[in-house]
Amino acid sequence: MRTERKPTIELGQLLLELTARVRPDRADGINAAVVLATPEERWTLRLNAGRLTVGLGGVERPDAVISSDAATLVDINTGRLTGSEAFLDGRVTVRGNLGLALRLESMFIPPIPRPVTAPQDRTVYANGLPVSIVEAGRGDPVLLLHGLGATKASFLPTLMALSKDHRVIAPDLLGHGDTAKPLVRYDAPTFARFVQSLMDALDIERADLIGNSMGGRISLEVAMATPDRVRSVTLLCPAVAFLKRRGFVPFVRALRPELGALPHRLPHRIVVRSIRSMFSQPDRLPASWYQAGADEFLRIFRTPRGRAALYASMRNIYLDEPAGERCFWARL
């Protein structure tokens, strides 16, 4: 068994060597400070337009704080363990920018090559728009489409499980996470066209779609609009067109999503409580997941474009027309 002092020394050496292992294509355009915290010490990684500097000690307002023991961080930095595995196992906690923390290990070439099942976080371009994805595995392609206000991180357990025998891609959907947030309608057809363009960018002809909540509605729209591109659809609590409680439609139609550009505050504790309320047994998930999820939601929500995209998406879920010859249920 390794003593704690040896991993601490080894971690310091590995971090100082990271500057020579940066992948410029993955780190380009990122300006951020990430603190790696162990019980013994803190290290700060500063990324600036593809360049990295490493220093001992923390900073006052880091973009992300990744906490673990030194031995686990050594295993992640050498390629013996993925950060995603360590996060899901509870050996690593993240506060702040979860998207940046997920991307971090993909920015460096590990001394030990990672297996094909190891998640790779990168940016691709679909119709000229940057799309943040995490990808793992090899085989028939599977797209994981997250729900309203979430990001690709919400599908991390599913991605890890399916990557053993599939090529699995979890994108941040249009207007969400670190993907572009243009001023568009953010309705089901808009998201479906986005998914189709992403498939083109990834050279995917046909895929299995797995969608949660809003992602389930998008999966159905892709399948209805372009059935030749969909092998199967798996729906997890899909946000389909409301048949009841339609009385607020005129009021919601009058509300403009651009109002989201106005600054307003949402307390972290309220977001945590809201996320917990989505689960019948919320204590089955670690408290650290709720904290990280709330941090990530608020990171996007605090930007005007992020709020506008969220409200537009929410509005169009409710306005999805249920009845009529060309409406959702007839088409389905």
N, C-alpha and C positions, 0 to 999 in steps of 0.2 A: 504494500500500500504506500502511495506517495505521501510524503509529509506536506503540510500546507506551504512551507517556506519554498520548497523546490518549485511547485507550480507558480508561485508568485514571481520568482526570479525568471522562470521560463516565459511567463506571460509578458513581462516587461521587455524581454529580448524579442519576442515575436512581434509585439506592437511596434517597436522601433524599426523592425525590418519591413513593416507593412508599406512604408513609403516606396519601396522598390517593387512592390507587388500590386500596385494600383492598376486597375483596368480603366483607361481613360474613357472608353466608350460607355462604360457604366456610371462613371463618376462625373462626367462632363455636365456642367450647368448646375451642379449642386454646391451650395454654399451653406454650410451648417457646422455646428459643433455637437459632437456626441460624447457623452461621458460614460466610460465603462467603470462601474463601481464594484469593488469587492470589499469584504469586511476589513481588509488590511489597508487598501489605498484606492485612489482614483486616478484614472488616466483620461485625457481629453484628446479626441481625434478631431482635427479641424480640416474640413474639406472646402476647397476654394477652386472652382472651375477645373476640376480634374486633378488638382494637386492636393497632397495630404501632408499635414504636419502632426506630430505626436508629442504630447507633453505630459509630465507627471502633475497630478492635481486636477481639481475640477474648475468649472467656470460658474459665474453667477446665474446665467440664464441659458442653459444648454437647450438645443432643439430636442434632444432625447437623452434619457438616462437608462442605460442597460445594466441591471444589477444581477450579479451571480457570484459564485465562488471562483477563485483563480483557476482551479483545475478544469472546470467546465468551459471557461473562456479559452483556455489553452486548447482543449479538444475542438472547439468551434473554429478557432483560428488556424489550426493545423489541418482541418478537413476531416477529422475523425468523427465529428458530430455536426449536424446542421443546427443552426440557430432556431429554426422552426421546431425541430424535435425538442430542443431544450426548453423552448417557450411552452410548448404543449405539455411537456412533462412537469412543468413547474420549477425547473432548475434555473430559469431566467425570467425576470420580470422586466417590463418595459413601461416607462412613463414618458409622456410627451408624444413625439412624432412616431407612431407605430409604423407607418409606411416607410419612413427612413430607416428604422431599425430592421425591418424585413429586407430592405434592399442592401444593407451594409455589407453582409458577407459576400454578396454577388459582385461587389466592387473590387474584390481582391482575388488574385490567383492563389489558391491554397497550396502549401507544400505537398499535401497528399491529395491527388485528384478526387473530387467528390463523385459519388455514384450518380447514375442518370436519374435516380429517384429524388435527388436533392433539389429543392426548389431553387429556381433561378429567377431573380427579380430584374426586369428590364423594361425599357420603353420601346414601343413600336409605333409606327405612324399609319393611321387609317384615314384615308381621304385627306391627308395632310395634317391631321390632328394627332397630338401625342396621346398615347394610351398606355397607362401603367399596367403591367401584367406580372403575374408570378406563374411560372411554368415548371412542370416536373414530369418525368417518366417518358416512356416510349410506347407506341402502339396506336390503336384507334383513338382519334381525338375526342376529348370531352371538354365542353365549355361550362364553367360554373358561373352563374349569373346571380349576384347578390341582391339584397333587398334595398328598399328606400332608406337613404341616409347611412347605409353601411358601406363597406369597402371589400376588396378582395380578401382581406385578412379574416373576414367572418367565415370563409370557406376553407380555412387552412387545414382543419382536421380532415375534411372530405378530400381535399387535394392530396394530402399525405397518404391517405388510405388507398385512393384509386391510382396513384402514380406507380404502384407495383406492376401494373399490366396495361396502363393506358398513358397516352400523352394528355396531360391535364393542364388546362389553362384557366386561370381565374383572373379576369380583368377588373380594374376599377371602371365601372360603367360611366358613360358620358355624364359629365356634371358632378361626378363623385370622386372621392379620393384624390389621387394625383393625375387623373385624366383631365383632358381639356374641358372647359366649361363655357362653350359658346352660347350665344343668346338664341336658342331654338325652342321649339314647342315642348320638348321632353314628354311627349306622349308615346304610346306603344309603337306606332309606326316609325317614329323618329328613332327610338331605341332599337327597333328591329333592323333598320337600315344601318345603324351603327354596328350591330353585331355582324351583319353580312359583310360590311367593309373590313371589319377586324378579321373575319375568316379569310377574306381575300389577302389581307396583309400577311397572314400567317400561313398562306398556301394550304388552307383547309377546304376541301371540296364538300365533305359531309361530316357532320359531328353529332354526337349525343349531347343534348342540352339538359342541364340540371339547373333549375331556377327556384330561388326562394323568394316568396312574397312578390314584390314588384318584378324580380327576376323571373318568376314563374309566368307572370303575364307576358313578359317580353319573349320568353321561350315559346309560348303559344303563338304569339304574333309572327315570329320567325317561321314557325312550322306552317302556319296558315298561309303566309305570303309566299314562302319559297320552300315547299315541302320536299323538293328534290335535294335540298341541302341539309336535311335533318334526318338522322337515323332513328333517334328516339327522343322522347321528352319525359323528364322526371320532374314532378312538381312538388315542392315543399311549401305548403300553406300559400298557394298562389293568390295574388291580389287581383281576382277577376272582377268583372263589372258588377256593381252593386244592383241587386234586384229590389232591395228594400231601402227605406230611409232616403228616398230621393227628394224629399221636401226642400233640402237646402241647395239644390242644384242652381237656381237663379242667383242666390247669394254668392255661392262659390264661383260661378261663372263671372260675376261682377268683380271679384277680387283679382287684382293683378299680381302675378308673381314677382314683378319688378319691385314691389314694396319690400321684398326681402333684402334689397340693397341697403335699406336704411339700417343703421346699427342698432342692435338691441342685445340684451344680455340674457344668457341662459345658464344658471348655476350648474356646476359639475355634479353636485349631489342629485339634482333633479334628473339629469341624463342617466346617471347610474340607476336610479330608482325606476326610470322608464324602461331601460334595457332589462332589468331584473323582472319587471312585470310581464315580459314576453314569454317567460318560461313557467311551466306549471310547478317545477321543482328547482327554483333558482339556485339553491345551495349546492346543487350537483356540479356547478361550475365554480372554479376558483375565483375568489374575490379579486385577484390581480387581473383576471380577464375583463371583468366589468370596469375596473379602473382604466385599463388600457383602451378598451372600446370607447369609453366616454371621452378620454383624451383625444382619440382619433376623430370622433364625431365633432367635437368642439373645435378642433384644429381647422376643419373645413367650414363649419358653420360660422366661424368668426370672419370669414372672407365674404365680401358682397356677392361675388359670383357664385360661391358655394351655397349661400342662403337662397339666392334667386333660383338656382337649379333645383334645390331641395323643394322649395315651395311650388315651383312649376310642376315637378314630378308628382308631388302629393296632390295637387289640384287636379291633374289629369287622370290620376287613378280614380278619383271620385266622379269625374265627369265622363268617364268611359261609358258610352251609351249602351245599355243592355238590350233594348228592344228595337225591333225594326228589321227590315230585310237585309241590310248590310251591317247590322250591329253585331256586337260580340257574340251573343249566345246563338244567333242564327248562323253566323259564320263557323262557330265551333262545331 
